[in-house]
Amino acid sequence: MSAQGGDEAVTQRLWREAGLRVVPGRYLARDQTDGSNPGLGFIRVAMVHDQETTAEALHRLVAVLG
């Protein structure tokens, strides 16, 4: 995600350009005592729809992020 601008930037881009709702990984993890966050640089993608809808969403994700 860092090559794409970071997890928050990717999340916003996927929403704007592909209509996909994902969550920045850092939102789902606690900051560690050293200040790091194990979720930083990742996104959370929940695949909760039928196979056809999920496949379409993944194609859109790849189209945006390449």
N, C-alpha and C positions, 0 to 999 in steps of 0.2 A: 504494500500500500504506500510505502514511502516514495516510491518512484512515481506514483500517481498523485502525490500531494498530501498524503496522510489519510488516516482512517476517517476523520470527519469530512474532509474534502471529497473523498470517494463516496461516502454516504450521500452527501448533498448532490453530487454529480449523478449518481445512479437514480436518485429521485427525479431530478430535473430532466435528464436525458432519456431515461428508460422507464420511468414510473415504478421503480422498484424501491421497496422500503426495506432497508437493512439497518443495522445498528453498529456504530463504531465499537470496536472491541474494547477500547479503554473504558467505555461506559459500563461494561459488564465485569470488570475486575477491580480489585482494590489496589490503591497505591501501596507499594511496599515500603518498608522502613527506610530503604535507601533512596526513595523517591521514584523508583521505576514502576512501571505498570505493565504486567505481563500481557495485557490485551492490546497494548499500543501497537499500531501497525497492522491490525487485523480487523475484519468486519464479521458480523454475525449474520448469516443467511439462514432463515428458517424455511424449510421446504414443507409446507403444510397443505398444499393443494393437490389435486389429482396429477397424475403423471404428465399429461399433455400440457397443463398450465405451468407446471414446474419446469418442463423442458423449454417452453417458450420464454419463461423468465430467465433461465440460464443462458439461452441464446442472446437475449437482450443484454445481460450482464457482460457476456464476452464481447458483444458488439461495441459496447461503450469502453470497456477496459482493455480490449484487445489482448 
